[in-house]
């Protein structure tokens, strides 16, 4: 019992020191340490442990710590190593620490403190761990706790690097369930198979982090190390993760959420450019009063600039989490209610209107069949209704136009910064978007299989609460209605 009390007290003391405001720069200036003293490099320092003890890093604050959890224990190993090389070109600095947990197809897991070098092997391997399940939320949480205690800072960015499937999960670790790993035409590491993730999932269940588990990890980090204040930046360097249903899960625990609603190339983010942008302006100053905001809002353009010629799918958005909880739930629920009001306004037109809404849901841009661009869907409805003279609009049509206008305003507040490739930014293909995805199923079979993921989410539970509170149907009721008819019914969707 005394030992446990001592451990708990030690952790609390270190957190207290981290929050007290004692900066590393002040401490190192007093010690008269030079750059060669406080920036690790193996050509200068014979031992990382001695270096770490000399700078007393655990008892002072840098401006930023960027924690990158890289689960490449799948078909992404080669790409992870290339991204480590990009990070090394920038390296940690006097104000910023870059810390990585790397799990590849090789045995074991490495914890790295990234040093500035053209040779990524010169970064410090602070710890070498046994083989871990990187699809476990415990493994992710353990890394964040270890990193925060060892490299405390004023600001934190947490990036989860791996495969993603939106609200269905992230950080798929194939080697934890080797029998589900498959090989196809892509390059495969000898130690583990690779292949299309959806095909892999069809054959079995690799280990992964569910979205409620991800929320729990971020919530725990916020409570333990930030006294409940939100993490400055959370990023998913993974496919299909910028869904409203995902972001709403941890709206209280993160300030800014950055990622792509679409597929990402296996190369991932351009880390040299992204980390260089943070390194240039790491401080909160009168000009950059919110260094997190000034940094994270650059990321979509840096991503688009790097990849738009190579990857026409490039789409990236920054979500303001505080705006998400303020503006979105009511407008989202009201939009669902207005859609139902429009469908059922006149029994004579009910079947045709239901057909029309299904057609527009099908026509709206979808992200690899998993989700739909919500803003684009509202724009298509608006275009349909605004084609009529205002005096000819029915009451339900006017209410639907009003509701979708409020929703579009909310989306603009939630995601004011985004970038897309020129391929998507043509008027006929993708003229109206904020790069925010939502689940808009029109196939009853898809609806049946996936409804548990969505109806258990905080966004849908909030919608159901608002429906009960105001005694009206909401977005959940709309989704249920749209998928209540079998595909063989008269309500089968129209062809594009």
C-alpha positions as CSV (number, residue, x, y, z in Angstrom):
1,X,0.0,0.0,0.0
2,X,2.9,2.4,0.8
3,X,4.5,1.6,-2.5
4,X,1.2,2.4,-4.4
5,X,0.8,5.6,-2.5
6,X,4.4,6.6,-3.3
7,X,3.8,5.9,-7.1
8,X,0.6,7.9,-7.1
9,X,2.3,10.7,-5.3
10,X,5.2,10.7,-7.6
11,X,2.9,10.9,-10.7
12,X,0.9,13.7,-9.1
13,X,4.0,15.6,-8.3
14,X,5.3,15.4,-11.8
15,X,2.0,16.5,-13.2
16,X,2.0,19.4,-10.8
17,X,5.4,20.4,-11.9
18,X,4.3,20.2,-15.5
19,X,1.4,22.5,-14.9
20,X,3.3,25.0,-12.7
21,X,4.8,26.8,-15.7
22,X,8.5,26.3,-15.2
23,X,9.8,26.4,-18.7
24,X,12.7,24.4,-20.1
25,X,14.1,27.5,-21.8
26,X,14.3,29.4,-18.4
27,X,15.8,26.4,-16.7
28,X,18.4,25.8,-19.4
29,X,19.3,29.5,-19.6
30,X,20.0,29.5,-15.8
31,X,22.2,26.4,-16.3
32,X,23.9,28.2,-19.3
33,X,23.2,25.1,-21.5
34,X,23.9,25.5,-25.2
35,X,22.0,24.0,-28.1
36,X,24.4,21.1,-28.2
37,X,23.6,20.4,-24.6
38,X,19.7,20.3,-24.8
39,X,19.3,18.9,-28.3
40,X,20.2,15.2,-28.5
41,X,22.5,13.8,-31.1
42,X,24.5,10.6,-30.9
43,X,27.6,12.2,-32.3
44,X,27.6,14.5,-29.2
45,X,26.0,12.5,-26.5
46,X,27.3,9.1,-25.6
47,X,24.2,8.1,-23.7
48,X,20.6,9.2,-24.1
49,X,19.9,8.6,-20.4
50,X,22.7,10.8,-19.3
51,X,21.6,13.5,-21.7
52,X,18.0,13.3,-20.4
53,X,19.1,13.5,-16.8
54,X,21.4,16.5,-17.5
55,X,18.6,18.6,-19.0
56,X,16.1,17.5,-16.3
57,X,13.5,17.3,-19.0
58,X,10.7,15.7,-16.9
59,X,10.7,18.7,-14.5
60,X,10.3,21.6,-17.0
61,X,7.9,22.6,-19.8
62,X,8.5,23.0,-23.5
63,X,6.0,24.9,-25.6
64,X,4.8,21.8,-27.5
65,X,5.0,18.0,-27.4
66,X,3.8,16.1,-30.5
67,X,3.0,12.5,-29.7
68,X,2.6,10.3,-32.8
69,X,1.3,6.8,-32.3
70,X,2.3,4.8,-35.4
71,X,0.6,1.5,-35.8
72,X,2.2,0.1,-39.0
73,X,1.9,-3.5,-37.9
74,X,0.0,-4.2,-41.2
75,X,0.8,-3.2,-44.8
76,X,2.1,0.3,-43.9
77,X,5.6,-0.5,-42.5
78,X,7.6,0.9,-45.4
79,X,5.5,4.1,-45.4
80,X,5.9,4.5,-41.6
81,X,9.7,4.4,-42.0
82,X,9.6,7.1,-44.7
83,X,7.5,9.3,-42.5
84,X,10.0,8.9,-39.7
85,X,12.6,10.1,-42.1
86,X,10.5,13.2,-42.9
87,X,10.1,13.9,-39.1
88,X,13.9,13.6,-38.7
89,X,14.5,16.3,-41.2
90,X,12.8,18.7,-38.8
91,X,13.6,17.0,-35.4
92,X,12.9,18.2,-31.9
93,X,13.9,21.7,-31.0
94,X,14.3,23.9,-27.9
95,X,10.6,24.6,-27.9
96,X,9.1,21.4,-29.5
97,X,9.5,17.7,-28.7
98,X,8.5,15.0,-31.3
99,X,7.9,11.7,-29.7
100,X,6.9,8.5,-31.6
101,X,5.8,5.0,-30.7
102,X,6.5,2.8,-33.7
103,X,5.0,-0.6,-34.2
104,X,6.0,-2.3,-37.5
105,X,6.0,-5.8,-38.9
106,X,9.3,-6.4,-37.2
107,X,9.2,-7.8,-33.6
108,X,8.9,-5.3,-30.8
109,X,7.9,-1.7,-30.5
110,X,10.1,1.4,-30.3
111,X,9.7,4.6,-28.5
112,X,11.6,7.4,-30.2
113,X,12.6,10.9,-29.4
114,X,13.1,12.3,-32.9
115,X,16.4,14.2,-33.4
116,X,17.1,16.5,-36.3
117,X,19.2,14.5,-38.8
118,X,19.2,13.3,-42.4
119,X,19.7,9.8,-40.9
120,X,16.5,8.8,-39.0
121,X,18.5,6.0,-37.2
122,X,20.2,8.9,-35.2
123,X,17.0,9.6,-33.3
124,X,17.1,8.2,-29.8
125,X,15.3,4.9,-29.2
126,X,14.4,5.7,-25.7
127,X,12.7,2.4,-25.0
128,X,12.5,-0.9,-26.8
129,X,9.4,-2.9,-25.8
130,X,8.3,-6.4,-26.5
131,X,5.7,-7.0,-29.2
132,X,2.5,-5.2,-28.3
133,X,-1.1,-5.1,-29.7
134,X,-1.2,-1.6,-31.2
135,X,-4.9,-2.1,-31.8
136,X,-5.5,-2.0,-28.1
137,X,-6.6,1.2,-26.4
138,X,-4.5,0.3,-23.4
139,X,-1.3,0.3,-25.6
140,X,-2.2,3.7,-26.9
141,X,-3.1,5.1,-23.5
142,X,0.2,3.7,-22.0
143,X,2.2,5.5,-24.6
144,X,0.5,8.9,-24.1
145,X,1.0,8.6,-20.3
146,X,4.6,7.7,-20.6
147,X,5.3,10.5,-23.1
148,X,3.5,13.1,-21.1
149,X,5.4,12.3,-17.9
150,X,8.7,12.2,-19.8
151,X,8.1,15.2,-22.1
152,X,5.7,17.6,-20.4
153,X,4.7,20.8,-22.3
154,X,2.3,23.7,-22.4
155,X,0.6,22.3,-25.5
156,X,0.0,18.8,-26.8
157,X,-0.7,17.4,-30.2
158,X,-1.8,13.7,-30.4
159,X,-1.6,12.0,-33.8
160,X,-2.9,8.5,-34.5
161,X,-1.2,7.1,-37.6
162,X,-2.6,3.9,-39.1
163,X,-5.5,2.5,-41.1
164,X,-9.0,4.0,-40.4
165,X,-12.6,3.1,-41.2
166,X,-14.5,6.1,-39.8
167,X,-16.8,5.3,-36.9
168,X,-16.1,1.6,-37.4
169,X,-12.6,2.0,-35.9
170,X,-9.0,2.9,-36.3
171,X,-5.5,1.5,-35.7
172,X,-5.8,-2.0,-37.1
173,X,-3.1,-4.4,-36.0
174,X,-3.0,-7.4,-38.2
175,X,-0.2,-9.3,-36.5
176,X,-2.2,-9.6,-33.3
177,X,-4.6,-11.8,-35.3
178,X,-2.2,-13.2,-38.0
179,X,-4.8,-15.6,-39.6
180,X,-6.8,-12.6,-40.9
181,X,-3.9,-11.0,-42.6
182,X,-3.9,-11.5,-46.4
183,X,-1.7,-10.6,-49.3
184,X,-2.6,-9.2,-52.7
185,X,-0.9,-7.3,-55.4
186,X,0.5,-4.6,-53.1
187,X,4.0,-4.8,-51.6
188,X,4.1,-7.0,-48.6
189,X,6.6,-7.1,-45.8
190,X,8.0,-10.6,-45.2
191,X,7.0,-10.6,-41.6
192,X,3.3,-9.8,-42.1
193,X,0.7,-9.9,-44.9
194,X,-0.9,-6.9,-46.4
195,X,-3.9,-6.1,-48.5
196,X,-7.1,-4.3,-48.8
197,X,-8.4,-3.5,-45.3
198,X,-12.0,-4.1,-46.1
199,X,-11.2,-7.5,-47.5
200,X,-9.2,-8.2,-44.4
201,X,-12.1,-7.3,-42.2
202,X,-14.4,-9.5,-44.3
203,X,-12.1,-12.5,-43.5
204,X,-11.8,-11.9,-39.8
205,X,-11.4,-9.3,-37.0
206,X,-7.9,-7.8,-36.6
207,X,-7.4,-5.9,-33.4
208,X,-8.4,-2.2,-33.6
209,X,-9.4,0.8,-31.4
210,X,-13.1,1.5,-31.4
211,X,-14.3,5.1,-31.4
212,X,-15.7,4.9,-27.8
213,X,-12.3,3.5,-26.8
214,X,-10.5,6.3,-28.6
215,X,-12.7,8.8,-26.8
216,X,-11.9,7.2,-23.5
217,X,-8.1,7.4,-24.1
218,X,-8.3,11.1,-25.0
219,X,-10.6,11.8,-22.1
220,X,-8.3,10.1,-19.7
221,X,-5.3,12.0,-21.0
222,X,-7.2,15.3,-20.6
223,X,-8.2,14.4,-17.0
224,X,-4.9,13.1,-15.9
225,X,-2.5,15.6,-17.5
226,X,-4.5,18.7,-18.3
227,X,-6.9,18.8,-15.3
228,X,-9.8,18.3,-17.7
229,X,-8.8,20.9,-20.2
230,X,-8.9,19.8,-23.9
231,X,-5.9,18.5,-25.8
232,X,-4.8,21.3,-28.2
233,X,-4.8,19.1,-31.4
234,X,-5.9,15.6,-32.3
235,X,-5.2,14.3,-35.7
236,X,-6.1,11.0,-37.5
237,X,-3.4,10.3,-40.1
238,X,-5.7,7.5,-41.4
239,X,-8.4,7.1,-44.0
240,X,-12.0,8.2,-43.6
241,X,-11.9,9.5,-40.1
242,X,-13.2,13.1,-40.4
243,X,-16.8,12.0,-39.8
244,X,-19.1,14.2,-37.7
245,X,-20.2,11.0,-35.8
246,X,-16.5,10.5,-34.8
247,X,-15.6,14.1,-34.0
248,X,-18.6,14.5,-31.8
249,X,-17.4,11.7,-29.6
250,X,-14.5,13.7,-28.2
251,X,-15.7,17.2,-28.6
252,X,-15.1,18.0,-24.9
253,X,-11.6,16.5,-24.9
254,X,-9.9,18.2,-27.9
255,X,-9.8,21.8,-29.2
256,X,-9.0,21.1,-32.9
257,X,-9.5,17.9,-34.8
258,X,-7.7,17.5,-38.1
259,X,-8.0,14.7,-40.7
260,X,-9.5,13.5,-43.9
261,X,-13.0,12.2,-44.6
262,X,-11.7,10.5,-47.7
263,X,-9.1,7.9,-48.4
264,X,-5.5,9.0,-47.7
265,X,-2.5,7.8,-49.7
266,X,-0.3,5.4,-47.8
267,X,2.4,8.1,-47.6
268,X,0.3,9.8,-45.0
269,X,0.8,13.5,-44.0
270,X,3.8,15.6,-45.2
271,X,5.5,15.6,-41.8
272,X,8.5,17.7,-42.9
273,X,6.2,20.5,-43.9
274,X,3.7,20.2,-41.0
275,X,6.3,20.0,-38.3
276,X,8.4,22.8,-39.8
277,X,5.3,25.0,-39.6
278,X,5.0,24.3,-35.9
279,X,8.7,24.8,-35.4
280,X,8.5,28.3,-37.0
281,X,5.8,29.6,-34.6
282,X,5.6,27.4,-31.5
283,X,4.9,30.3,-29.0
284,X,1.7,32.0,-28.0
285,X,2.4,35.6,-28.9
286,X,0.3,38.8,-29.5
287,X,0.5,37.9,-33.2
288,X,-0.2,34.2,-32.7
289,X,-2.3,34.3,-29.5
290,X,-3.4,30.7,-30.1
291,X,-0.4,28.8,-31.5
292,X,-2.5,25.6,-31.8
293,X,-5.0,27.4,-34.1
294,X,-2.3,29.1,-36.2
295,X,-0.6,25.8,-36.7
296,X,-3.4,23.4,-37.2
297,X,-5.2,25.6,-39.8
298,X,-2.1,25.4,-42.0
299,X,-2.2,21.6,-42.2
300,X,-5.0,21.2,-44.8
301,X,-3.2,23.4,-47.3
302,X,0.2,21.8,-46.6
303,X,-1.4,18.4,-47.2
304,X,-3.2,19.5,-50.4
305,X,-0.1,21.3,-51.7
306,X,2.1,18.2,-51.2
307,X,-0.3,15.6,-52.7
308,X,-2.9,17.2,-55.0
309,X,-0.9,16.2,-58.1
310,X,-0.2,12.7,-56.9
311,X,-3.5,11.9,-55.1
312,X,-6.7,13.3,-56.5
313,X,-8.5,12.1,-53.4
314,X,-6.8,14.7,-51.2
315,X,-9.3,16.3,-48.8
316,X,-8.5,17.6,-45.3
317,X,-10.5,19.6,-42.8
318,X,-10.0,21.2,-39.4
319,X,-12.9,20.8,-37.0
320,X,-13.4,23.3,-34.2
321,X,-14.6,21.1,-31.4
322,X,-16.1,23.9,-29.3
323,X,-18.2,25.0,-32.2
324,X,-19.3,21.4,-32.9
325,X,-20.9,21.1,-29.5
326,X,-22.4,24.7,-29.6
327,X,-23.8,24.8,-33.1
328,X,-24.3,21.4,-34.6
329,X,-26.7,19.1,-32.6
330,X,-29.8,21.3,-32.8
331,X,-29.4,22.1,-36.5
332,X,-28.6,18.5,-37.3
333,X,-31.7,17.3,-35.5
334,X,-33.9,20.0,-37.0
335,X,-32.7,19.1,-40.5
336,X,-33.8,15.5,-40.0
337,X,-37.2,16.7,-38.8
338,X,-37.6,19.1,-41.8
339,X,-36.7,16.2,-44.2
340,X,-39.5,14.1,-42.7
341,X,-41.9,17.0,-42.7
342,X,-41.1,17.5,-46.4
343,X,-41.6,13.8,-47.2
344,X,-44.9,13.5,-45.4
345,X,-46.5,16.9,-46.1
346,X,-48.8,15.6,-48.8
347,X,-49.7,11.9,-49.0
348,X,-50.2,12.2,-52.7
349,X,-46.5,13.2,-53.2
350,X,-45.0,11.2,-50.4
351,X,-43.6,8.4,-52.5
352,X,-42.2,10.8,-55.1
353,X,-40.6,13.0,-52.4
354,X,-39.1,9.9,-50.7
355,X,-37.7,8.8,-54.0
356,X,-36.2,12.3,-54.6
357,X,-34.5,12.5,-51.2
358,X,-33.0,9.0,-51.8
359,X,-31.8,10.0,-55.2
360,X,-30.1,13.1,-53.8
361,X,-28.5,11.0,-51.0
362,X,-27.2,8.7,-53.7
363,X,-26.0,11.6,-55.9
364,X,-24.2,13.4,-53.1
365,X,-20.5,12.7,-53.0
366,X,-19.6,9.7,-51.0
367,X,-16.3,8.7,-49.4
368,X,-15.4,5.2,-50.6
369,X,-19.0,4.1,-50.0
370,X,-18.6,4.5,-46.2
371,X,-20.0,8.0,-45.7
372,X,-21.4,11.0,-47.5
373,X,-20.4,14.7,-47.7
374,X,-23.1,16.3,-45.6
375,X,-22.7,19.8,-47.0
376,X,-22.9,18.5,-50.6
377,X,-26.1,16.7,-49.8
378,X,-27.7,19.9,-48.4
379,X,-26.5,21.9,-51.4
380,X,-28.2,19.4,-53.8
381,X,-31.5,19.8,-51.9
382,X,-31.2,23.5,-51.9
383,X,-30.6,23.5,-55.6
384,X,-33.7,21.4,-56.2
385,X,-35.9,23.7,-54.1
386,X,-34.5,27.0,-55.2
387,X,-35.4,26.1,-58.7
388,X,-39.0,26.9,-57.9
389,X,-40.4,30.4,-57.5
390,X,-40.5,31.4,-53.8
391,X,-44.3,31.9,-54.0
392,X,-44.7,28.3,-55.2
393,X,-42.9,26.8,-52.2
394,X,-45.0,24.8,-49.8
395,X,-44.8,25.3,-46.0
396,X,-42.7,22.1,-45.7
397,X,-40.4,23.2,-48.5
398,X,-39.8,26.6,-46.9
399,X,-39.1,24.9,-43.5
400,X,-36.6,22.5,-45.2
401,X,-34.8,25.4,-46.9
402,X,-34.6,27.2,-43.6
403,X,-33.3,24.1,-41.7
404,X,-30.7,23.3,-44.3
405,X,-29.6,26.9,-44.2
406,X,-29.0,26.7,-40.5
407,X,-27.2,23.4,-40.9
408,X,-24.9,24.9,-43.6
409,X,-24.2,27.8,-41.3
410,X,-23.3,25.3,-38.5
411,X,-21.0,23.3,-40.8
412,X,-19.3,26.5,-41.7
413,X,-18.7,27.4,-38.1
414,X,-17.6,23.8,-37.3
415,X,-15.1,23.5,-40.2
416,X,-13.9,26.9,-41.4
417,X,-10.6,25.5,-42.7
418,X,-10.3,22.9,-45.4
419,X,-8.5,22.1,-48.6
420,X,-9.2,19.7,-51.5
421,X,-7.4,18.7,-54.7
422,X,-8.4,20.5,-57.9
423,X,-10.1,17.3,-59.0
424,X,-12.7,17.7,-56.3
425,X,-13.0,21.4,-56.6
426,X,-14.6,21.4,-60.0
427,X,-18.2,22.7,-59.9
428,X,-19.8,19.6,-61.5
429,X,-18.0,17.2,-59.2
430,X,-17.5,18.8,-55.8
431,X,-18.5,22.4,-55.8
432,X,-20.1,22.5,-52.4
433,X,-18.1,20.8,-49.6
434,X,-16.6,21.3,-46.2
435,X,-14.9,17.9,-46.2
436,X,-17.2,16.6,-43.4
437,X,-18.7,13.2,-43.7
438,X,-21.9,11.7,-42.2
439,X,-23.6,8.4,-42.5
440,X,-26.5,8.6,-45.0
441,X,-27.4,5.0,-45.9
442,X,-30.0,4.2,-48.5
443,X,-29.5,0.4,-48.5
444,X,-31.6,-1.3,-45.8
445,X,-29.0,-4.1,-45.6
446,X,-26.1,-1.6,-44.9
447,X,-28.4,0.1,-42.4
448,X,-29.1,-3.2,-40.6
449,X,-25.4,-4.1,-40.4
450,X,-24.0,-0.8,-39.3
451,X,-26.8,0.9,-37.3
452,X,-25.3,-0.2,-33.9
453,X,-22.1,1.8,-34.6
454,X,-24.1,4.9,-35.2
455,X,-27.1,4.7,-32.8
456,X,-24.7,4.1,-30.0
457,X,-22.7,7.3,-30.9
458,X,-23.0,10.4,-28.8
459,X,-24.3,12.4,-31.8
460,X,-27.2,10.1,-32.4
461,X,-27.9,9.8,-28.7
462,X,-28.1,13.6,-28.5
463,X,-30.4,13.6,-31.5
464,X,-32.7,11.1,-29.8
465,X,-32.6,13.1,-26.6
466,X,-33.6,16.3,-28.4
467,X,-36.4,14.5,-30.2
468,X,-37.8,13.4,-26.9
469,X,-37.3,16.8,-25.3
470,X,-39.0,18.7,-28.0
471,X,-41.5,15.9,-28.9
472,X,-40.5,15.8,-32.6
473,X,-38.7,13.4,-34.9
474,X,-35.0,14.1,-35.7
475,X,-32.2,12.8,-37.9
476,X,-32.3,9.3,-36.4
477,X,-36.0,9.0,-37.3
478,X,-35.2,10.2,-40.8
479,X,-32.5,7.6,-41.3
480,X,-34.8,4.9,-40.0
481,X,-37.6,6.0,-42.3
482,X,-35.4,6.1,-45.4
483,X,-34.3,2.5,-44.7
484,X,-37.6,1.1,-43.6
485,X,-38.5,-0.1,-47.1
486,X,-36.7,-3.2,-48.7
487,X,-34.9,-2.6,-52.0
488,X,-37.6,-4.4,-53.9
489,X,-40.3,-1.9,-52.8
490,X,-41.6,1.0,-55.0
491,X,-39.2,3.2,-53.1
492,X,-36.1,1.7,-54.7
493,X,-33.6,4.4,-55.4
494,X,-33.5,6.2,-58.7
495,X,-30.5,5.7,-61.0
496,X,-28.1,8.7,-61.4
